[in-house]
């Protein structure tokens, strides 16, 4: 038995907080590590101690093994928990931790090394009798060997990086003519992301379901499975919604999949918490995909349906305790998790940045968040802000609870995928359990945001205008001789104009006091009479018409405001009454679609380019985006260089005929 009395969490954000909560419940002191970008982050403030480990880029902080070990030495930590991402599946890190005399709360380096390579993991799975997707995982990585293997496998096939995950180094190839480019791009991504350009090929399974089995193994040879999670709702091979149990499995399939996962765990001598991932075809056959040798992002759905605390189990195992059970508790009820991200689903999930002016989560759900009011969301790390998880006796009720919580979630300040997640949960195909990894593409049209109707816009702009009136009243109380909205030109309304949406649609609102003491609002030919209203914190209420009481939450920052009412959030910008002339858009100008760092400039000034030619590559939140020429022409100017940090709408280049 190893004593664990202080744990350093070699991670950040919501997973660092999650691990710390269990540590504190177990009487274990906690140490946070932070980069310059995270100096005031919630997890840093929550920890008992915190140590700076470097500047914002992860490669100079969270990925520096010596800095993490120094932090453990300085604080006297007895163990290190890696969380997920960063170094959590790095065998060299696990080795370094144990060589330093510390406890690594995870599998031994030997197991991570065997399973960290998809190539080797697939070979182990085959040897253990676990079903695998037909493919090629050979050592000969030459183009000719991969081409020959592709002809044996047949198309469509999947090119996959052997190392890492998250969809990096992964390409679907539907014809031989596409293979060479797919191999080149996958190798480049894999080398950049993981430092290993080894590839494997697999037969591509059309419309697969992604189902994974949680396993736990102690240091005494016992391995058990803790049931399944379904993670089929994905974008770019990254999970969006996860749930337990899976509606695709009956008792026999659940038992078979669990048995296969345990057999694989036993074959490698698995210790700690891990996840064996499978894909299942439309006929119900399942195939081994990979093993994640760490805690998964989606572990809360397993916890809610079994009653286990998986972080507690990890710590118990790391101390040397036996599991103490031959089988996990039975599944009860249903749990669904969504990943709340700083990204814009209407712009191909591009990451977004900004300041969160409030974070308020309904108490009906579990929230594993790494942000609070005032948190700055930058470009350096993953776009995920945290996870929201609902539990209920049935799947349909869990979906309803979570959707309602998303409607009520108040997180103004930047664009998130909140409303997109709510639309997925309400979609008939989701509620029917008709899932596969292409769900979002297949239903993209139905899940796309719709421009809000004029009535919903009216509610938002009336609420925001009333908010302004209430705020001014509080600052400069009115008098009976000069009521709110009073003007000496009685026939003219006061006017305010707002813009909203991607197209900067304008909405003009006129208002004036009524003889009865209310306020009349005119918009789009419709008049709304507000008889009473009030402001309580950031909540505005008003009574309109014959007694319809409306409520809204409002956050104002300069001329920009966020108004949330009835599940819809509108970002509104008040236009100045006497606007200044704005700069003319540069003809042929190509602008940054997101904030980020310029990692490649692929053209020179004066170079002729074809329509669609790649010009500049931006990187933000572990994602690359290529800016391409919209038409053929000549590069007249380049306004950025490699290493530049750019904001959204920054002019990058000018291409004209």
N, C-alpha and C positions, 0 to 999 in steps of 0.2 A: 504493500500500500504506500502510495506517495502522498505526502501532505500537500494540499493546494490551499494556500491562505491568501494569496494575492495573484490576480490574473491581469496580464497586459493584453489588451485587445488590439491586435495588429490590423486594424481596419478603421473605418470611419462611418459617419451617418447612422442610418436607422439600425443596421446590423450591430454596430458597436453598442448602441443603446440597448438593443434587445438582449445581447449577451450580458451586459452590465446588470440589467434588472434581475436576471436569474442569479448571477453571482451575489448580488446584495441580499437576495432572499435566502441564499445558502450561507450567509455570514462570511463571504469572501470579499476582500478589498479589491478595488479595480483601478487600473491604470489606462488612461487614454494616450494615444499618440496623435499628433496633429501637424499638418503642414501650415504654412503661412495663411493659406486660404481658409483654413478651418479653425483659426485661433479662438474664435468666439462661438463655435458651433455648439448646439445643444448637448451633444454627447460629451464634449470636452468639459462643459460645466457640470454635467451629471457625475462624472468620474471622481473618485477620491483623490487621484493625482493625474497630472497630464504632463507630457513631455513633447517639446517641439522636435521634429525630426527632419525638417528641411523646407524648401520652397514649394510652391503650389504643384508643379508637375509631378505626377505620381512616380515617375522614374527617378526623381531626385528626393523622394520622401518615402511614400508607402511601399515602394519596391526596393528600398535600400536595406538589405538584411542586417548589415552591421549597425545601422542607426537604430533599428528595432531592438537588437540585442543589447546595445548600449543603454537604451531606455529601460530595459528590463533590469540590467545590472544596477543602474543608478537608483532605481526605485525599490529594488529588492523583490521584484516579482518572482514567484516560484513557477509560473506556468504562462504560456502564451496561447491565446485562442485566435485563429486566423480569420474568423468570419467567413465570408465568401468573396470571390473575386481576388484581386491583387495576388498575394502569395499563398492563398489557401490551398492550392493544389501543386505547390512547388516542392519537389522532393528535396532540393538543396536547402531550402529554408527549414523544412522539418528536421533534416539532418543537423543543420547548424544549431537549432534550438536544443536538441538533445545533447549535442556535443558541448554546449555551454552549461550543461547540468540542469536544464529546465525541462518542464513537462510540456510536450506539444499536445494540445487538445485536438487530436485528429489521428488519422491512421499513421502508422510508421512510414518513414521515407521509402522503404522497400515496396510497400503496397502502392503508395502514390506513384512511384516510378513505373510499376507494372501497368497500372490502370490509367495513368495520365496520358499514355500514348494510345490513341484509338486503334492503331494498328496492332499493338501488342494485346490490348484488352480484347479485341475481337478474336485473336488466336486463343486466348485463355478461355473465352466463352465457348468457342467451338470444342475445345478439349474437355470442357465440363459438360458438354451435351446440351448447352443452351442454344435455342434456335437463333441463327444469324441471317442477315440479309445476304443473298448471293453477291459476291464482289471480289475485289482484289486488294490484298493488304501486304503485298510482297515487298522485299527489300530493293529490288531493281526499280529505281524511280525514273529511268530514262523515258523519254517521250515515246520511243518505239515500244517499250514494254507496256506502258499504260495504254497505248493505242491498241496493241494486240489484246490486252485484257478487256478493253471496252467492247471489242467485237465479240468476245465470248459472253460477256455479261448481257449485251444488248442495250438498246436505248428505249426510253430515257434512262439516264443514270445520274448519280450524284457524285461530284468531286468533293472530297472533304479533306480538310487539314487534319493530320493525325493528332496534333497537339491542340490544346485550348478548346474554346467553345464560343457560344454567343453568336453563331452564324458566320464568324470570320473564316475566310478561306473555304467557303462553301459555294458551289455552283451547280445548278441543274443543267444538264446537257441533253438535248433532245435529238441531236443528229451529229454524225461524225464530223461534219464541217465546223461545228461549234467547239469541238474538244480542245484544239490547240490553244485558242484564246482563253478558254475556261481554265486550263491547266496553268497558263502563264499568270493570270490574274489571281487564282487561288494560291499559287506559290508565293507571289508577291505579298498578298495579305497575310498569309501564315507566317512568313519570315518576319514581316514588320510587327505583327501582333505577338508572336510566340517565340521568335528566334529559331524556328524549326519549319522548314518548307516541305517536310515529308507529307505525301498525299496518299489517300486510299480512294478506291472507287467502289460504289455500291449500286445495285439495281435500285432505281428510283421507284418507290411505292406510291402510286397515285392515291390521293385523298387519304393519307394515313391519319390515324389517331395517335397522339403522343401520350403514352401512359408510363408512369414510373413507379417503382417500388422502393419504399424507404426500408433500409436495413440497419440493424445495430449489431455490432460484434464486440464481445468483451475480450479481455486478455487471457481468458481461460478456454478459448476455443468455441464458445457458444455464439452462434449467429441466428438472429431471428428477423423476420420481416414485419414491418409495421404498416401493412396494407398499402394501398395504391393512391396515387393522385393523377388526375387527368389534366394535361397542360396543352390541349390541342389548339386553343386560341392563341395564335402567334402572329408576329409581324417580323419579317426579315429573320426568321428562325429564332426570334427571341420571344419568350412567353409574355402574354398580356393578362390572361385570366387562368387561374388554376382552381381545381376543386377536388373534393373527396367526399364520398367515393365516386368512382366512374360509373356512369350509367351504361357503359359499353360492356361491362363485365358481369357475368352471372357467377354463381358460386364456384362452378367448375373452372372457369377461365381465371378467376381471381386466385384460386388455389394453385393452378398450374403456373401462373406468372410469379406468384410469391415463392413457390418451390424453386423455380429456375433462378430467381434472384439470390436465394439463400445458398443454393449449390455453387453459384459463382463466388459468393462471399467466402464460403468454406474453402473453395479451391485456392484462393489467394491468401487465406488467413486474415480475413478482414477484421480490423479493430476500429471501433468508433462508429460514427454515424456516416452513412453513405447512401447514394441513390443509384439504383440500377434502372437505366432508362430503356424503354422499348417503344417500337412503333407497331401498330396493329393495322392490318389491311381491312378492307370492307367485308371480307369473309370471316373476320375474327381471328385470323392467324397472327401471332405476334413474333417479333424478331428483336434480338438484342441490338441496342444502339450504342451505348457507352455507359461508363460509371463515373459519377461525380463524387470525388473522395472528400466531401465537405458537407456542411449544412447547406440546404437549398433555400433559395429565396422564398419558396412556397411552403416551407415547413409548417407555418401556422395552421394550415387546413388539416394536417395530420394531428397536430396537437389538440385542436378543437374537437375532432371526431374520435379521439382515443383517450383524452385526458392526460397524456404524457407531456412532460416538458422536455423537449429533445435536447436543449442546451444542458439541462440538469443531467440527462442521461450521458451526454458527451463528457461532462466533468466527472461523473461517477466512474465511467469506463477509464478515463485518463488516470484516475486515482488508483485503479487496479481492482475496483469492486466488481464482483460478478453481476451480470444482469439481474439474476434472481427470478427469472421467469422463462418458461419454454415457448411462450407465445405472447404476442402483444395483446392488450385489451381489445375487445371487439369494437368495431366501428359503430358509432351511434350518431344518428342525425346526418346532417349535411353541412359542409362548409364551403364557401366560395371566397376566393381572394382576387383582388384586382391590383395591378401595379399602377400607382399614380405617378405620372411622369411629367416633367417639364418638356413637353413636345406638342407639336401642332399636327393632329391627324389629318387636317384639311390641306396641309402642305407637305404631304408625304412623310409625316412624322418627324419633320425637322426639329432639332432641339431648340428650346427657347431659354432666354435668360432674363433676369430682372430681380426685383425685391418682392418678397412676400409681405404684404401689409397686414395680414391676419391669417391665422390657421385655427379653425374651429371645426372639430369633428363631432358628429352626433354620438351620443353615448350608447346607441343601440348596436354598435359594432366594435370590433377590436381594431385599433389603429397602431401599426408599427411605422412611425414616421421619424425622419431624422431632421425635420425642419420645424421652426416656430416663427411667429411674427417677427419680422425684421431680418430673416435669413436672406442672404444674397445668393442667388443661383448663378454660378459662373459657367465657364466652358471646360473646366479642367477634369470633371469626373462624370460618371454615369448620370443620365437624365432622371433616374428614378428618385422620387422624393420619399417614397415609402410604399407601404401596402395597407390596404383596407380589407378587413375580413369579416364576413357575416356567418353566423351559425344559427341553424334552425332545425326543427324536427324533420323537415322535408327540403328537397332541393329547390322546389319552386318557391317556398317561403323564404329560404335563404337568399335567393335571387331578388325577391321583392324587397326584403329588408335592406340588402346592399344597394339596390337601385335607389330606394328612398333616401338612404344615407348619402349617396352621391349627389342627389338633388339638393340636400341640405348642407353638404360640405361647403364651407366658406374659406376660400383660399385665394383672395384677390391679389393681383400684382403682376401676373404673367399668364400666358396661355398654358393650359395643361390639357390632358386627355380626359378630364373628368366627365364631360357630357358625352364623349364618344363611348366611354365605358358604360355609362347608363343606357345608351342606345343598344349596345350589345346585349346587356342583361335583359332588356325588354324584347329582343328580337324573337319571333315565334320559333325559328330554327334552334336558337340557343335553348329556349325553354323546353323544346321537344327533345333536347339532347342530341341533335343532328350535327355533330361536331367533326371537324378534321382540321389539319394544319393550314388549309386554304380557306377557312371560313371567312376571314376578313376580306380576301380578294373576291370571293364568290358573291359576297353580300355588300360589296363596297358601295354600290349605288344606294342601297336601302339604309346603310349606316352613315352615309355622308350627312353633314350638318345641313340643315335647311335655313334659309334666311328667315328670321322670325317675322311673323305677321305683324301688321301695323298695330294691332291691339296690344301685343306684348311689348312692342317698342314704346307704345304710348304709356303703358304702366311704368316702364323703366324711366322714361324721360320726365314724366310727371313726378315720380318719386325723387329723382335727382334734383329737380327744380325745387321741390318742397324741402329737400334736405338743405339746399342753399338758403332758402327763406328762413328755415328754423335756425340755422347756424347764425345767420345775420341777426335774427331776432335776439338770440342769446347774447350776442356781442353788443348790439345797440338796440335795446328794447324800443318798440314802436309806441306811438301814442294814439289815443282815439281820434285825434285830428289828422293823423297821417298813418293810416293802417298799411299793412304790408301790401306792396304792389300799387300804392297810390301814385297817380301821375296827374300833373296839372292839365295835360291834354286828354280829356276824358274819352275821346273817341278812339284813341290808339292803345292797343295792347302793348305790354312789355314783351320783348322778343328775346328768345335765346335759341341758338342753333347748335346742334351736336352732330358729330360724325360717329359712325360705328361700322364694324365689319371690315373684311378684307378690302372691299371696294370703297371704303370711306364714304358710305352712303350718308347723305345729310337729312336731318329731320329738324324742322323749325317749329317751335312751340311758342304760342302767344298766351299771355295770361293777364288777368285783371281781377280786382276785388269785386265781390258781388254785394248788393245792398244788404243781404242777410248776414254778411260777415264771413262768407266763404271765399273761395277763389275759383274762377272759371278758366279752364285751360282749353285752348283751341288747337287742334292738330288734324290735318287732313280732312277738313270739313266737318269734323266731329267736335262737339263741346263736352267737356267733362267738368262737372261741378264738384269740387271737394269742399265738404262742409266742415270737416274737422281733420286735424292731423297732429302727429307728435313724433318726437325723436327721442329714443331711449338708447344711448350708446351709439352703436352703428346700425340700429334697427329703426326704420322709418315706417310708421303706419299712417294710413289715411282712409277716410270714408268718402266714397263717391256715390253719385246717383241717389238711388232710393235707400241706401244703407249698406252697400257692398264695401266691406272693410278689406283693404289690401295691405300687405306687408312687403318690405324689401330690406335687404342689407346693403349698405353702401360704404365704400372706401374711396376717399378722394385724395389724390396726390397731384397738386398743381392743377393744371387744366384737364388732367386725366382722371376718370372715375370708373369704378366697377360697381355695377348694380346687379344684384341677384334677387330674382323673384320667381316663384313657382318653377324652380329647377333650371331656369335660364339665367346665365350671366352675360351681361352686355358690358363691353368696355366702351365707354363714351368719352369723347373729347369735346370740350366746349370750345367753339370757335370764337376768336376775339371779334368784337363788334366792328373794329376797324383793322382788318388783317393787313399785315405787311406783304409786299410782293415776295413771292417765294422764287427760289432759283429754278430756272428752266431745266427740265430733264435733258441730259446730254444725249444727243442723237447717237445711236449705236452703242450706248453705254451698257455695260453688264455689271450688275450690282450683286452684292453678297446676299443670299437668301436667308442667312443665319449668321449670328456672331460666331467667330472662330479664329483659328490660327491658320495662316497660309503655309501649307506643307510642301506644295509643289507649284511651280509656274512652268507650264509646258510649252509656251510659245515665246517668241521675241518680238519686240516692236518692229514693224515693217514686214512681218511674215504674213503670207497669204494663207487663209484657212478656209476649210469647207464648212458648210452648215453642220452643226452638231459636233464640231471638233472640240476636244477638251482643251481648256485654256488654263484654269486655275483649280487647284484642289484645296478645299478647306477641311479642317478637322475640329470637331467640338464634341465633347461628351462621348469619347471613344467611337465616334462615327465620322466617316469621310464623306464629303459631298463634292462632286465635280461640277464646276460651272462651265457650260459649253456655249459655243457661238450659236446665236439664234439664226444667223444667215451667213452665207459665204461672203468673204471680203478680206480686207487687210487690217491687221492689228495696228491701229493708229497710235495707241498709247497704252502703256501698262502703268497702273497706279499703285501696285503692291509688289512686294518681294517676299521670298521665303522667310518665314519667321515673324512676319507682321501679324499683329492682332487686329481684327476688323470687326466692326459692328454690323448689324443688319442694315442693308441698303447702302453700304459703303461702295463707292465706284471702284471696280477692280480693273477694268480694261475697256477700251473703245474699239469696236470693229465696225468699219463701214466699207461699202463697195468702192 
